[in-house]
Amino acid sequence: MYNFTVISGSGIGGFLVSLTSRMKPRTLAVSVTALKVARLELFVPPGGLVVLLSSGVKQNDIAILVRKNKSIPRIADYFDKTLQYKIVSDEAFRLDASLAICMMIDALRYLSDPENRIARASLIMNYQLKIKGFEGELDALLTGAPKELLPEAFIENIKTLRLMPLYELLEELFSIFEMNRISAQDAYLFAFFDAVTDYLQSNSSELDSFIRFWEETLCNKTIPSGEIEGIRIFSIHKSKGLEFHTVLLPFCDWKMENETNNQ
C-alpha cells in the first residue's frame, strides 16, 4: 500500500521517514511498526522535497506528523527559512491568522476608542511595515503621531466612518488601507464577510458589540484547509481520518509498542 523510504543526509543531521502511497491516498492511520528506528532525528533534505514536488505531488498533498505540538515551531521554522516551503498548521486556517482582517478589526477598535494604544500601535505597525514597506527605525512608528502614519482618508474622516453601516465600513477600511496589496487573503475575506452578513441578520452595526463578537466567537472561525497552499503539519492525534499522498515523520522517537500490555 505504501512505499517506505528513509531519507538521510539533511544539513542538520538525522533521518526522516517518507510514507508515499503507491495507489490512491489512504488515511493517515497507517501502521508504522516496521519503522521502529532508534532515532529519526530531524527533517528532510531539500532534494527530498524537490523530488516529490517535481513528480507532481502538490504541497497540499504532503503532511508532516509529530507526536507533540511543541515540535511544530521548530519544524515550521526549518521548512520556512532553510527549505523555503510554507508550512500550514491548524492556526493558519483561523480568521485571526489573516493580516487584512486583523487590520480591519484594529481599525474598528481605534474608531471605537482613539485612546486604545494597543490597537493604534498594531494598526500603524502593520500598515507601515506590511503595506507601505517602511524601513526606518521602529521607534518612529511607536512614537509618531497617527495623522502622520495612518492614511489621511482614515484620520480625516473618523466621524463619518463611525456612522457607516458595519459591512460598508469594513469595505471602506479595506480600500483606505490598501489591503488589496496583501497577498493570499481572498479565502479569509470571503469567509469573514459572509460571517459579517450572517451577524447583521440579527444584530446592529454597533462597533463595540461586533468587536466583542469577534473576540469571543468569530476570531476562531476557520476556513476550508484546501484554500491555503502549503505543507500540512499535525499532531498524530489530530490527523486521524485525514488523507494525504505523502506523510513525513520527523522526530519519530516514540515507542511503537505498549509496554503495559506487551503489545
Backbone hydrogen bonds in HBPLUS format (Angstrom, degrees):
<---DONOR---> <-ACCEPTOR-->    atom                        ^
c    i                          cat <-CA-CA->   ^        H-A-AA   ^      H-
h    n   atom  resd res      DA  || num        DHA   H-A  angle D-A-AA Bond
n    s   type  num  typ     dist DA aas  dist angle  dist       angle   num
A0022-ARG N   A0001-MET O   3.15 MM  21  5.91 175.3  2.15 145.5 146.7     1
A0003-ASN N   A0020-THR O   2.77 MM  17  5.11 167.4  1.78 148.9 152.6     2
A0020-THR N   A0003-ASN O   3.05 MM  17  5.11 164.3  2.08 145.5 149.3     3
A0005-THR N   A0018-SER O   3.05 MM  13  5.15 159.0  2.10 146.1 152.1     4
A0018-SER N   A0005-THR O   2.79 MM  13  5.15 163.0  1.82 154.2 160.3     5
A0007-ILE N   A0016-LEU O   2.75 MM   9  5.22 168.2  1.76 168.0 164.4     6
A0016-LEU N   A0007-ILE O   2.91 MM   9  5.22 138.2  2.09 146.7 158.3     7
A0013-GLY N   A0010-SER O   3.04 MM   3  5.13 168.9  2.05 113.2 113.8     8
A0249-LEU N   A0017-VAL O   3.11 MM 232  5.42 152.0  2.19 151.3 157.6     9
A0019-LEU N   A0247-VAL O   2.84 MM 228  5.05 170.6  1.85 153.3 156.6    10
A0247-VAL N   A0019-LEU O   2.88 MM 228  5.05 158.7  1.92 141.8 148.9    11
A0021-SER N   A0245-HIS O   3.06 MM 224  5.64 172.2  2.06 167.5 170.0    12
A0028-LEU N   A0242-LEU O   2.93 MM 214  5.92 134.5  2.14 160.1 166.6    13
A0030-VAL N   A0028-LEU O   2.69 MM   2  5.34 134.8  1.89 108.9  94.0    14
A0035-LEU N   A0032-VAL O   2.89 MM   3  5.32 157.4  1.94 112.2 119.7    15
A0037-VAL N   A0035-LEU O   2.80 MM   2  5.76 103.7  2.39 120.3 104.4    16
A0252-CYS N   A0040-LEU O   3.19 MM 212  5.03 129.0  2.47 134.9 139.2    17
A0048-GLY N   A0045-PRO O   2.98 MM   3  5.59 135.4  2.19 117.5 128.4    18
A0050-VAL N   A0046-PRO O   3.08 MM   4  6.32 160.6  2.12 154.1 160.3    19
A0051-VAL N   A0047-GLY O   2.99 MM   4  6.18 158.6  2.04 150.0 154.0    20
A0052-LEU N   A0048-GLY O   3.25 MM   4  6.52 161.8  2.28 142.9 147.4    21
A0053-LEU N   A0049-LEU O   2.86 MM   4  6.06 175.5  1.86 163.1 163.1    22
A0054-SER N   A0050-VAL O   2.83 MM   4  5.82 157.9  1.88 148.6 155.4    23
A0055-SER N   A0051-VAL O   3.10 MM   4  6.12 130.2  2.36 137.9 149.0    24
A0055-SER N   A0052-LEU O   3.23 MM   3  5.33 137.6  2.42  96.3 107.9    25
A0057-VAL N   A0052-LEU O   3.23 MM   5  5.67 152.4  2.31 154.9 147.3    26
A0056-GLY N   A0053-LEU O   3.13 MM   3  5.36 160.4  2.17 106.7 111.4    27
A0061-ASP N   A0058-LYS O   2.91 MM   3  5.23 149.7  2.00 107.1 117.0    28
A0062-ILE N   A0059-GLN O   3.12 MM   3  5.43 165.5  2.14 115.7 117.4    29
A0245-HIS N   A0061-ASP O   3.02 MM 184  5.26 126.2  2.32 128.0 143.2    30
A0246-THR N   A0061-ASP O   3.16 MM 185  6.49 166.8  2.18 159.7 161.6    31
A0232-ARG N   A0062-ILE O   3.08 MM 170  6.38 147.5  2.19 167.3 158.3    32
A0063-ALA N   A0246-THR O   2.93 MM 183  6.36 159.4  1.97 157.7 164.5    33
A0248-LEU N   A0063-ALA O   2.74 MM 185  6.15 162.0  1.77 159.0 165.5    34
A0064-ILE N   A0232-ARG O   2.76 MM 168  6.11 145.3  1.87 141.4 152.9    35
A0234-PHE N   A0064-ILE O   2.93 MM 170  6.31 162.6  1.96 172.1 176.5    36
A0065-LEU N   A0248-LEU O   2.92 MM 183  6.27 164.7  1.94 176.3 177.9    37
A0066-VAL N   A0234-PHE O   2.93 MM 168  6.30 148.8  2.02 152.2 162.0    38
A0236-ILE N   A0066-VAL O   2.93 MM 170  5.94 136.4  2.12 161.2 161.6    39
A0071-SER N   A0068-LYS O   3.15 MM   3  5.96 166.9  2.17 121.2 125.1    40
A0072-ILE N   A0069-ASN O   2.97 MM   3  5.43 152.8  2.05 114.5 122.4    41
A0075-ILE N   A0071-SER O   3.25 MM   4  6.46 163.6  2.27 156.7 161.5    42
A0076-ALA N   A0072-ILE O   2.86 MM   4  5.96 172.8  1.86 166.3 168.6    43
A0077-ASP N   A0073-PRO O   2.92 MM   4  5.97 157.3  1.97 145.6 151.6    44
A0078-TYR N   A0074-ARG O   3.09 MM   4  6.28 153.5  2.17 140.6 147.5    45
A0079-PHE N   A0075-ILE O   2.95 MM   4  6.23 168.2  1.96 160.1 162.3    46
A0080-ASP N   A0076-ALA O   2.95 MM   4  6.03 154.6  2.01 145.3 152.8    47
A0081-LYS N   A0077-ASP O   2.91 MM   4  5.92 173.2  1.91 151.6 153.9    48
A0082-THR N   A0078-TYR O   2.87 MM   4  5.31 149.8  1.96 136.5 146.6    49
A0083-LEU N   A0078-TYR O   3.28 MM   5  6.76 154.6  2.35 146.8 153.8    50
A0084-GLN N   A0079-PHE O   2.63 MM   5  5.68 105.4  2.18 134.6 156.0    51
A0085-TYR N   A0079-PHE O   2.84 MM   6  5.40 162.9  1.87 136.1 140.7    52
A0231-ILE N   A0086-LYS O   2.92 MM 145  6.23 154.0  1.98 168.6 159.9    53
A0088-VAL N   A0231-ILE O   2.77 MM 143  5.79 166.5  1.79 150.3 151.7    54
A0233-ILE N   A0088-VAL O   3.07 MM 145  6.17 139.6  2.24 153.5 150.0    55
A0092-ALA N   A0089-SER O   2.94 MM   3  5.46 144.9  2.07 113.5 123.5    56
A0093-PHE N   A0090-ASP O   3.08 MM   3  5.75 162.3  2.11 119.5 124.6    57
A0094-ARG N   A0091-GLU O   3.29 MM   3  5.56 162.0  2.32 108.1 113.4    58
A0223-ILE N   A0093-PHE O   2.86 MM 130  5.38 145.7  1.98 141.3 150.8    59
A0097-ALA N   A0094-ARG O   2.99 MM   3  5.48 158.3  2.04 115.8 119.3    60
A0095-LEU N   A0221-LYS O   2.89 MM 126  5.86 143.7  2.03 169.1 176.2    61
A0098-SER N   A0095-LEU O   3.06 MM   3  5.67 166.1  2.08 118.9 122.5    62
A0102-CYS N   A0098-SER O   3.07 MM   4  6.22 164.7  2.10 148.8 153.4    63
A0103-MET N   A0099-LEU O   2.94 MM   4  6.12 149.6  2.03 148.3 156.6    64
A0104-MET N   A0100-ALA O   3.03 MM   4  6.34 152.4  2.11 145.3 152.6    65
A0105-ILE N   A0101-ILE O   2.95 MM   4  6.25 157.4  2.00 153.0 159.1    66
A0106-ASP N   A0102-CYS O   2.95 MM   4  6.15 156.5  2.00 143.1 149.6    67
A0107-ALA N   A0103-MET O   2.90 MM   4  6.10 149.3  2.00 144.1 152.8    68
A0108-LEU N   A0104-MET O   2.94 MM   4  6.26 148.5  2.05 143.1 151.6    69
A0109-ARG N   A0105-ILE O   2.93 MM   4  6.24 156.6  1.98 148.9 155.2    70
A0110-TYR N   A0106-ASP O   2.91 MM   4  6.15 153.7  1.98 144.4 151.7    71
A0111-LEU N   A0107-ALA O   2.89 MM   4  6.12 155.6  1.95 146.2 152.9    72
A0112-SER N   A0108-LEU O   2.88 MM   4  6.09 153.6  1.95 148.6 156.0    73
A0113-ASP N   A0109-ARG O   2.84 MM   4  6.02 149.9  1.93 145.3 153.8    74
A0116-ASN N   A0113-ASP O   2.90 MM   3  5.54 163.0  1.93 127.7 129.4    75
A0117-ARG N   A0115-GLU O   2.93 MM   2  5.70 107.4  2.47 116.5 100.0    76
A0120-ARG N   A0116-ASN O   3.04 MM   4  6.21 161.8  2.08 151.3 157.1    77
A0121-ALA N   A0117-ARG O   2.87 MM   4  5.94 164.8  1.89 145.6 149.8    78
A0122-SER N   A0118-ILE O   2.95 MM   4  6.08 164.9  1.98 151.2 155.7    79
A0123-LEU N   A0119-ALA O   2.92 MM   4  6.01 160.2  1.96 147.5 153.2    80
A0124-ILE N   A0120-ARG O   2.96 MM   4  6.13 165.1  1.98 151.8 155.9    81
A0125-MET N   A0121-ALA O   2.91 MM   4  6.02 169.1  1.92 152.4 155.8    82
A0126-ASN N   A0122-SER O   3.01 MM   4  6.10 170.4  2.02 149.6 152.6    83
A0127-TYR N   A0123-LEU O   2.97 MM   4  5.99 162.0  2.00 146.9 152.8    84
A0128-GLN N   A0124-ILE O   2.89 MM   4  5.93 171.1  1.90 155.0 157.9    85
A0129-LEU N   A0125-MET O   2.85 MM   4  5.73 162.1  1.89 148.2 154.3    86
A0130-LYS N   A0126-ASN O   2.88 MM   4  5.23 145.3  2.00 128.5 139.8    87
A0131-ILE N   A0127-TYR O   3.22 MM   4  5.17 141.1  2.38 116.3 126.6    88
A0132-LYS N   A0127-TYR O   2.97 MM   5  6.34 153.5  2.04 155.5 163.9    89
A0134-PHE N   A0128-GLN O   2.71 MM   6  5.25 173.7  1.71 147.4 147.3    90
A0140-ALA N   A0137-GLU O   3.08 MM   3  5.63 142.8  2.23 110.1 119.2    91
A0141-LEU N   A0138-LEU O   2.91 MM   3  5.28 135.1  2.11 106.3 118.6    92
A0142-LEU N   A0138-LEU O   3.14 MM   4  6.53 149.1  2.24 149.1 158.3    93
A0143-THR N   A0139-ASP O   2.93 MM   4  6.00 143.7  2.06 148.5 156.6    94
A0144-GLY N   A0140-ALA O   3.04 MM   4  5.43 129.0  2.31 124.5 134.3    95
A0148-GLU N   A0145-ALA O   2.92 MM   3  5.47 151.8  2.00 116.6 125.3    96
A0149-LEU N   A0146-PRO O   3.06 MM   3  5.04 138.8  2.23  98.4 110.4    97
A0150-LEU N   A0146-PRO O   2.81 MM   4  5.53 147.8  1.91 161.1 159.6    98
A0154-PHE N   A0151-PRO O   3.02 MM   3  5.31 142.7  2.16 104.4 115.3    99
A0155-ILE N   A0151-PRO O   3.11 MM   4  6.50 165.9  2.14 160.0 161.2   100
A0156-GLU N   A0152-GLU O   2.86 MM   4  5.78 170.1  1.87 157.1 160.4   101
A0157-ASN N   A0154-PHE O   3.32 MM   3  5.45 147.5  2.44 100.6 109.7   102
A0161-LEU N   A0157-ASN O   2.87 MM   4  6.05 164.1  1.90 161.1 166.1   103
A0162-ARG N   A0158-ILE O   3.02 MM   4  6.20 154.4  2.09 151.2 157.0   104
A0163-LEU N   A0160-THR O   3.14 MM   3  5.45 139.4  2.31 104.1 114.9   105
A0164-MET N   A0161-LEU O   3.14 MM   3  5.34 160.2  2.19 108.6 114.7   106
A0169-LEU N   A0165-PRO O   2.82 MM   4  5.93 151.7  1.90 157.0 166.6   107
A0170-LEU N   A0166-LEU O   2.93 MM   4  6.20 160.4  1.97 157.7 160.9   108
A0171-GLU N   A0167-TYR O   3.12 MM   4  6.44 157.5  2.17 147.5 153.6   109
A0172-GLU N   A0168-GLU O   2.93 MM   4  6.13 153.1  2.01 144.6 152.1   110
A0173-LEU N   A0169-LEU O   2.86 MM   4  6.15 156.0  1.91 152.9 159.5   111
A0174-PHE N   A0170-LEU O   2.99 MM   4  6.18 155.7  2.05 145.9 152.4   112
A0175-SER N   A0171-GLU O   3.13 MM   4  6.41 149.9  2.22 141.5 149.0   113
A0176-ILE N   A0172-GLU O   2.82 MM   4  6.06 169.5  1.83 158.3 160.9   114
A0177-PHE N   A0173-LEU O   3.04 MM   4  6.02 168.3  2.05 150.6 153.2   115
A0179-MET N   A0174-PHE O   3.08 MM   5  5.36 161.8  2.11 160.3 163.0   116
A0178-GLU N   A0175-SER O   3.10 MM   3  5.11 160.8  2.14 106.5 111.2   117
A0181-ARG N   A0178-GLU O   3.10 MM   3  6.02 168.6  2.11 123.2 126.3   118
A0182-ILE N   A0179-MET O   3.03 MM   3  5.44 166.9  2.05 113.2 117.2   119
A0189-LEU N   A0185-GLN O   2.92 MM   4  6.10 165.6  1.94 162.7 167.6   120
A0190-PHE N   A0186-ASP O   2.91 MM   4  6.10 166.3  1.93 162.0 164.2   121
A0191-ALA N   A0187-ALA O   3.27 MM   4  6.40 166.4  2.29 142.7 146.4   122
A0192-PHE N   A0188-TYR O   2.82 MM   4  5.99 155.6  1.87 150.5 158.5   123
A0193-PHE N   A0189-LEU O   2.89 MM   4  6.00 176.7  1.90 157.0 157.5   124
A0194-ASP N   A0190-PHE O   3.05 MM   4  6.12 149.6  2.14 142.5 151.1   125
A0195-ALA N   A0191-ALA O   3.02 MM   4  6.19 152.2  2.10 140.9 148.4   126
A0196-VAL N   A0192-PHE O   2.87 MM   4  6.22 148.5  1.97 148.4 158.2   127
A0197-THR N   A0193-PHE O   2.98 MM   4  6.15 156.1  2.04 141.3 147.1   128
A0198-ASP N   A0194-ASP O   3.04 MM   4  6.37 158.1  2.09 146.8 152.4   129
A0199-TYR N   A0195-ALA O   2.89 MM   4  6.09 156.9  1.95 145.9 152.8   130
A0200-LEU N   A0196-VAL O   2.97 MM   4  6.20 156.1  2.03 151.2 156.4   131
A0201-GLN N   A0198-ASP O   3.15 MM   3  5.33 150.9  2.24 103.0 111.9   132
A0202-SER N   A0199-TYR O   3.29 MM   3  6.12 157.4  2.34 118.5 122.6   133
A0210-PHE N   A0206-GLU O   3.22 MM   4  6.52 159.0  2.27 152.4 158.4   134
A0211-ILE N   A0207-LEU O   2.87 MM   4  6.11 162.7  1.90 160.1 165.6   135
A0212-ARG N   A0208-ASP O   2.98 MM   4  6.15 155.4  2.04 143.5 149.8   136
A0213-PHE N   A0209-SER O   2.97 MM   4  6.23 155.8  2.03 143.8 150.6   137
A0214-TRP N   A0210-PHE O   2.83 MM   4  6.12 154.3  1.89 151.9 158.9   138
A0215-GLU N   A0211-ILE O   2.99 MM   4  6.24 165.0  2.01 151.2 154.2   139
A0216-GLU N   A0212-ARG O   2.91 MM   4  6.03 152.8  1.98 152.8 160.0   140
A0217-THR N   A0213-PHE O   2.87 MM   4  5.54 150.5  1.95 142.5 149.8   141
A0218-LEU N   A0213-PHE O   3.02 MM   5  6.22 155.7  2.08 139.9 144.9   142
A0219-CYS N   A0214-TRP O   2.91 MM   5  5.31 156.2  1.97 146.4 143.7   143
A0220-ASN N   A0217-THR O   3.12 MM   3  5.91 152.9  2.20 121.0 127.9   144
A0221-LYS N   A0218-LEU O   2.99 MM   3  5.30 159.8  2.03 112.9 119.4   145
A0227-GLU N   A0224-PRO O   3.03 MM   3  5.75 166.1  2.05 122.0 126.5   146
A0228-ILE N   A0225-SER O   3.26 MM   3  5.97 172.1  2.27 121.0 123.2   147
A0239-SER N   A0236-ILE O   3.17 MM   3  5.16 142.8  2.32  97.9 108.8   148
A0242-LEU N   A0239-SER O   3.05 MM   3  5.62 166.0  2.07 141.4 141.6   149
A0253-ASP N   A0251-PHE O   2.76 MM   2  5.48 133.0  1.98 109.6  94.6   150
A0262-ASN N   A0258-ASN O   2.79 MM   4  5.56 111.6  2.26 139.2 157.9   151
A0263-GLN N   A0258-ASN O   3.02 MM   5  5.07 148.6  2.12 137.6 143.0   152
